Structure formats: structure tokens, C-alpha cells
Amino acid sequence: MATKENIRQLRLHFEGVPTQGHVIPAKALVQVLEGFQKVVHLIAMQEEDRPIQQRLRVSREIERKFPLICGTPEDGGYKLPVTIGGTDDKLFDGQEHNAVALKTREVFEAISQGNLEVFDKCIPDRAYRAYILNTFTQMQPPRHSGLVMHIEDFQEKRILDGTVAFEAVKKLLNPRPSEVSPADFGYVAGALIEMKFNERRLILKLLKWGKSIAASYDDEFEPILLTHPRDLIQVHGNIVFGEDGAPQSISDVDEILEIDETPIDIDVVDLKNCAVLKPLTPLLSKVTFDRDTWLYQADGPFDILLFAQTRTEIEAQLYDELEMLWSEYAKVDPSVLTQDAQQLRVDLLKVFEEVKNAK
């Protein structure tokens, strides 16, 4: 069990092909550390009962008290020791460091386990929950970067399993029954035609119907809105529909996404046997967003055709499909396959190589 002397000590443990030779891409490391630091700051703000104002600002005092201090990287994939809180503690800082570090551990454990009860007890404020979970998602290595990031304690006991992080967060992001009105949660899509910053309200011109609806948003979504003025976006929230099937209003907005039709650059396909597939040549999948159905379509290699509500979902489906094709065609005895399946197997073996994961 962790003591006061080591409660602040954690390890970021990266695994995957990019960590072979005990190295890691700088971009991935910076992304994780920036997100981790923001999570610690948010937990520290909650511990001090600081309300989230119209625009989230971390005070200089919080920044002074709760920096992440990185140690010397260790072998084992790529392990980076981190300590919550600086070494130049002022009077009583140590107690606050321990309290925030303990809560941070509890939050990571609850996320890893998808434990709603524990997570809500740790983070009772809905706004803080949304901020922390969205930040936690952003700090994870991209699904198909070939990297997985676990968090361990000072004894190298895993307190967060990076392989289940995305699905666990999805579960914890679901609104609680007591926090929403009786309507259907879902996505609406349209052009962002106006933003009212003082009111934190946006005006969306809906695709298909051409009518406009307004929605309130939290300031965490302001960066993506500022980046995409007049662009097409998806807004997820509590939707009330009219008799014509058109959305009449949307509330409890918990996600805002750009509509991204850039091709998917297929990088690393995770397998279930501690290995990955790496394309031998650049491999792309065409992506389109249907303006009438509000669905993404992916036209992938090997005649793959997929549909999903979001860009993230269509990417996940594509990689799952590639993993399935590899296991059911490339890895089996060709004598049991039909002629067409044998050709698919040949094509897969020409395009991919299987590489064992670094541990």
C-alpha cells in the first residue's frame, strides 16, 4: 500500500512497436504529459472547491503547487517516473500534494475499471467530470499509433490499463439519469453559422432541413468552435425532435466534433496476440460524410465498406475489420479457402507485415 512518502510517485509505461530500443516519439510523450498535467490541475482545483467559471483558468498558485516532475526514463518498453508536486514545498504543500496525488490515483483506477460509483464519488461535479474525462481522452496515444500508455504506482503495480482506456471513458461520459431531461441523446450535424461568446451559445444550420437551432456549450469546446467557423460540425446532446423528424432543440451538449473527410492513413493495426500489422507501403481509406443520413462512410482497401456516426467510430471499425481479415484469411491454411479468399490472403500478405510488440 502506498505511503505518504511514495503516494506522489507514478510511472508512465509505454508499450508498443515505437518503443523498441526504449525510445518514444517526442510528440506522443508531450501529448501525454500535457494531458496528465491538466488532469492534476483540474483535480487540484476541485479539491480547493474552485468553481469552473465561464472560461477555465488554472491559477498560478495551482501551477506552482502541482507541477509534474519527470525522472530518468527506465527500461521496459519506455517507462517514465513522474512525481506530482514540486520539490521546493512550502509549509503545508506536502499535505496538499498527497491529497491531490491520492485523488489522482483513485480517478485513474476508477477510469480503468469503468467504475461509475467510485468515479462520481471522486469527481461529484458534472462539469469537472466532463473536463477530466475529455482531457484524459486527449492525453492517450492515438488508437492506431502503435502505442499504449499504462499508469503504474511506485511498485510498478498497474493502476490504469491503457488498453481499455477509451471504452472505459465512453462509459463514464454517459450522462447520469438525474442530470438529463427525457429526450433522446444523439448527434445533429450542420454548419456553425454564429457563436455568442458571452452566452456560450452557438447557432447551427442543420443539414438536410436547412433550419437553424441554438445550443449552449461549455467553454472546453470553444477551441474547436473557433477553429471551425462556418464549417460543418457534429453536436452531441439531448435532442427533442418534431413531428417532421427534424431536431427542434438540443441541450446537455457533451461533445462537439468537426466533420473530417480526410482519408484515413492506415498506420498500425493492433492484433490480439501481442503483435501489430504494419503496412509495407502507404495505405489509405477514403472517407465521406453523407449530408442526408449524417453518417460517415469509409471505402477501405480489400473492398471494405463501412458506416458510422462519427469519424472515431469509422476509424475503429476500419481497424477492427482489417484485424479480422488478417486473422481469418492471412493466418489460416490457404487450402481451406475459396479461390477468392485465397486471392484476398495473397493481397493481405503483400500489403502488411506482422511485427511483435515491444514489452
C-alpha positions in Angstrom: 0.0 0.0 0.0 1.2 3.5 -0.9 2.6 5.6 2.0 2.9 9.4 2.4 6.4 9.1 1.1 5.5 7.5 -2.2 1.9 8.3 -2.9 3.0 11.1 -5.3 5.3 8.7 -7.3 3.8 7.2 -10.5 5.1 5.8 -13.7 4.0 6.2 -17.3 4.6 2.9 -19.0 4.5 3.0 -22.8 4.3 -0.3 -24.8 4.3 -1.0 -28.5 6.4 -1.2 -31.6 7.6 2.5 -31.4 9.2 1.8 -28.0 11.6 -0.8 -29.4 15.1 0.3 -28.2 13.5 2.0 -25.2 12.6 5.2 -27.2 9.4 7.0 -27.8 8.3 9.7 -30.3 8.5 13.2 -28.7 5.1 14.2 -29.9 3.4 11.2 -28.1 5.3 11.9 -24.9 4.5 15.6 -24.9 0.8 14.9 -25.6 0.6 12.5 -22.6 2.5 14.8 -20.2 0.4 17.9 -21.1 -2.8 16.0 -20.6 -1.6 14.4 -17.4 -0.6 17.8 -16.1 -4.0 19.3 -16.9 -5.8 16.4 -15.2 -3.8 17.0 -12.0 -4.5 20.7 -12.2 -8.3 20.0 -12.5 -8.3 17.6 -9.6 -6.4 20.2 -7.5 -8.9 22.9 -8.4 -11.8 20.6 -7.4 -10.1 19.8 -4.1 -9.9 23.5 -3.4 -13.7 23.9 -4.2 -12.9 26.3 -7.1 -16.0 26.6 -9.4 -15.4 26.3 -13.1 -16.0 29.8 -14.4 -17.1 30.8 -17.9 -13.5 30.2 -19.1 -11.4 27.7 -17.4 -8.2 29.2 -16.0 -5.6 27.5 -13.9 -4.2 29.9 -11.2 -0.5 30.5 -10.8 -0.8 29.1 -7.3 -2.2 25.8 -8.6 0.6 25.7 -11.2 3.2 26.4 -8.6 2.0 23.7 -6.2 1.2 20.9 -8.6 3.8 20.5 -11.4 4.6 17.1 -12.7 8.3 16.3 -12.1 9.8 13.8 -14.6 12.5 11.4 -13.6 15.0 9.4 -15.6 13.4 7.0 -18.1 13.7 3.3 -17.3 13.8 0.2 -19.4 10.7 -1.9 -20.2 9.2 -0.5 -23.4 9.5 3.0 -22.2 8.9 3.9 -18.5 9.0 7.4 -17.2 8.8 8.1 -13.5 6.7 11.2 -12.6 6.1 12.9 -9.3 3.0 15.0 -8.5 4.1 18.2 -6.9 7.4 20.1 -6.8 10.4 19.5 -4.6 10.5 23.0 -3.1 7.5 22.5 -0.9 6.3 25.4 1.2 4.6 24.9 4.6 1.6 22.5 4.2 2.2 22.0 0.5 3.2 18.4 1.2 -0.2 17.6 2.7 -2.0 19.1 -0.3 0.3 17.2 -2.7 -0.6 13.9 -1.0 -4.3 14.6 -1.1 -4.3 15.5 -4.8 -2.0 12.6 -5.7 -4.2 10.2 -3.8 -7.3 11.5 -5.6 -5.5 11.3 -9.0 -4.7 7.7 -8.3 -8.3 7.0 -7.4 -9.6 8.7 -10.5 -7.2 6.7 -12.8 -8.2 3.5 -11.1 -11.9 4.3 -11.4 -11.5 5.1 -15.1 -9.6 1.9 -15.8 -12.3 -0.1 -14.1 -15.2 1.9 -15.6 -16.4 2.3 -12.1 -19.2 4.9 -12.1 -19.8 4.9 -8.4 -16.2 5.5 -7.4 -15.6 8.0 -10.2 -18.6 10.1 -9.3 -17.6 10.0 -5.6 -14.1 11.2 -6.6 -15.5 13.8 -9.0 -19.0 14.8 -8.0 -19.3 17.9 -10.1 -20.6 17.2 -13.6 -18.5 19.9 -15.2 -15.3 18.7 -13.7 -16.1 15.1 -14.7 -16.5 16.2 -18.4 -13.3 18.3 -18.3 -11.3 15.5 -16.7 -12.6 12.7 -19.0 -12.2 14.7 -22.2 -8.6 15.7 -21.1 -7.9 12.1 -20.2 -9.0 11.0 -23.7 -6.8 13.6 -25.3 -3.8 12.5 -23.4 -4.0 8.9 -24.6 -1.8 8.0 -27.6 -3.9 7.7 -30.7 -5.6 4.4 -31.1 -3.5 3.4 -34.1 -0.2 4.9 -33.2 1.1 1.5 -32.1 1.5 2.9 -28.6 -0.3 2.0 -25.4 0.2 4.0 -22.2 -0.4 2.5 -18.8 0.0 4.2 -15.4 1.7 2.4 -12.6 2.4 3.1 -8.9 5.9 3.3 -7.3 5.9 -0.5 -7.1 5.1 -0.8 -10.8 1.6 -2.1 -10.0 -0.7 -1.1 -12.8 -3.4 1.4 -11.7 -4.6 2.2 -15.2 -4.8 -0.2 -18.2 -4.3 1.8 -21.4 -5.8 -1.0 -23.5 -9.3 -0.4 -22.0 -9.0 3.4 -21.5 -11.1 4.6 -24.5 -14.0 2.2 -23.9 -14.0 3.0 -20.1 -14.1 6.7 -20.7 -17.0 6.3 -23.1 -19.0 4.5 -20.4 -18.1 7.2 -17.8 -19.1 10.0 -20.1 -22.7 8.8 -20.3 -25.0 11.3 -18.6 -26.5 10.3 -15.3 -30.3 9.8 -15.3 -30.7 12.6 -12.8 -28.8 15.1 -14.9 -30.8 15.0 -18.1 -34.3 15.7 -19.4 -36.4 12.9 -21.0 -35.3 13.1 -24.7 -33.0 11.2 -27.0 -29.3 11.6 -26.9 -27.7 11.7 -30.3 -25.8 13.8 -32.9 -27.0 16.6 -35.1 -25.0 17.9 -38.0 -24.8 21.3 -39.5 -22.9 24.5 -40.3 -21.7 26.6 -37.5 -23.1 30.0 -38.5 -22.9 32.0 -35.3 -21.3 32.0 -31.8 -22.3 34.1 -28.9 -19.3 34.0 -26.6 -20.8 35.9 -23.7 -23.8 33.5 -23.6 -21.7 30.4 -24.6 -24.3 29.7 -27.3 -23.9 28.5 -30.9 -26.3 28.6 -33.8 -26.2 25.6 -36.1 -27.8 25.4 -39.5 -28.9 21.8 -39.8 -28.0 19.7 -42.8 -31.0 18.2 -44.7 -33.6 20.5 -43.2 -31.8 23.8 -43.6 -33.3 25.2 -40.4 -31.3 26.7 -37.5 -31.2 25.6 -33.9 -29.3 27.1 -30.9 -27.3 25.1 -28.3 -25.4 26.1 -25.2 -21.9 24.8 -24.7 -19.2 24.6 -22.1 -16.1 26.6 -22.6 -14.0 23.4 -23.1 -15.5 23.3 -26.6 -14.5 26.9 -27.5 -11.2 26.0 -29.2 -12.8 23.6 -31.7 -15.6 26.1 -32.4 -13.1 28.9 -33.0 -11.1 26.6 -35.3 -14.1 25.8 -37.5 -16.2 29.0 -38.0 -18.8 28.4 -40.8 -17.6 24.8 -41.1 -19.7 21.6 -40.7 -19.7 20.2 -37.2 -21.4 17.5 -35.2 -23.0 18.3 -31.9 -24.0 15.5 -29.4 -26.6 16.2 -26.8 -30.1 15.7 -25.6 -32.3 16.2 -28.7 -36.0 16.9 -28.9 -37.5 16.0 -32.3 -40.5 17.5 -34.1 -43.3 15.6 -35.9 -41.4 16.0 -39.2 -38.4 14.2 -37.7 -36.3 17.4 -37.6 -34.5 18.3 -34.3 -36.3 21.1 -32.5 -33.8 21.7 -29.7 -30.6 20.3 -28.2 -29.4 20.6 -24.7 -26.8 18.9 -22.3 -24.2 19.2 -25.1 -21.3 16.9 -24.1 -19.4 16.6 -27.4 -18.6 18.8 -30.4 -16.8 17.3 -33.4 -15.5 18.6 -36.7 -16.7 16.8 -39.8 -13.5 15.4 -41.1 -13.5 13.8 -44.6 -9.7 13.5 -45.0 -8.6 10.0 -45.9 -7.6 7.6 -43.1 -3.9 7.0 -43.2 -3.8 3.4 -42.1 -0.7 3.1 -39.8 -0.6 0.3 -37.3 -3.3 -2.4 -36.9 -3.4 -3.9 -33.4 -3.7 -7.7 -33.2 -4.8 -9.8 -30.2 -1.6 -11.8 -29.9 0.8 -9.1 -28.7 1.6 -8.1 -32.3 0.7 -5.4 -34.8 0.4 -5.1 -38.6 2.4 -2.5 -40.4 1.7 -1.6 -44.0 4.6 -2.2 -46.3 3.5 0.8 -48.5 1.3 3.8 -47.7 -2.3 2.6 -47.3 -5.4 4.9 -47.3 -9.1 4.6 -46.9 -11.5 7.2 -48.5 -13.9 8.9 -46.0 -17.1 10.8 -46.8 -19.9 12.2 -44.7 -23.4 11.9 -46.1 -25.3 15.1 -45.7 -28.7 13.4 -45.6 -28.1 10.4 -43.3 -25.4 12.2 -41.1 -23.3 9.0 -41.4 -19.7 8.6 -42.2 -18.7 6.1 -44.9 -15.3 4.5 -45.3 -14.2 2.9 -48.6 -11.2 0.9 -47.5 -8.8 -1.5 -49.1 -9.8 -5.1 -49.8 -13.3 -3.9 -50.7 -14.1 -2.8 -47.2 -17.3 -0.6 -46.9 -18.3 0.8 -43.5 -20.8 3.2 -42.0 -20.7 5.0 -38.6 -21.9 8.2 -36.9 -18.5 9.6 -36.1 -15.1 9.8 -37.5 -13.7 8.0 -34.4 -16.2 5.1 -34.8 -15.5 4.7 -38.6 -11.7 4.6 -37.9 -12.2 2.0 -35.1 -14.5 -0.1 -37.4 -11.9 0.0 -40.2 -9.1 -1.2 -38.0 -11.3 -3.9 -36.5 -12.2 -5.1 -40.0 -8.5 -5.2 -41.0 -7.7 -7.2 -37.9 -10.5 -9.7 -38.6 -9.4 -10.1 -42.3 -5.8 -10.8 -41.2 -6.9 -13.4 -38.6 -9.5 -15.2 -40.8 -7.6 -15.1 -44.1 -3.9 -14.4 -43.8 -3.3 -16.6 -40.8 -5.2 -19.7 -42.0 -4.2 -22.6 -44.2 -4.9 -21.5 -47.8 -6.2 -25.0 -48.7 -9.4 -24.4 -46.7 -10.1 -21.1 -48.5 -12.1 -20.5 -51.7 -10.3 -19.1 -54.7 -11.5 -15.5 -54.0 -10.4 -15.9 -50.3 -7.0 -17.2 -51.4 -6.5 -14.1 -53.5 -7.5 -11.9 -50.6 -5.0 -13.8 -48.4 -2.3 -13.1 -51.1 -3.2 -9.4 -51.2 -3.1 -9.1 -47.4 0.3 -10.7 -47.2 1.6 -8.3 -49.9 0.4 -5.2 -48.0 1.1 -6.0 -44.4 3.9 -7.4 -42.2 3.3 -8.7 -38.7 5.5 -7.3 -36.0 5.7 -8.3 -32.4 5.0 -5.7 -29.8 7.9 -4.4 -27.6 7.4 -5.0 -23.8 
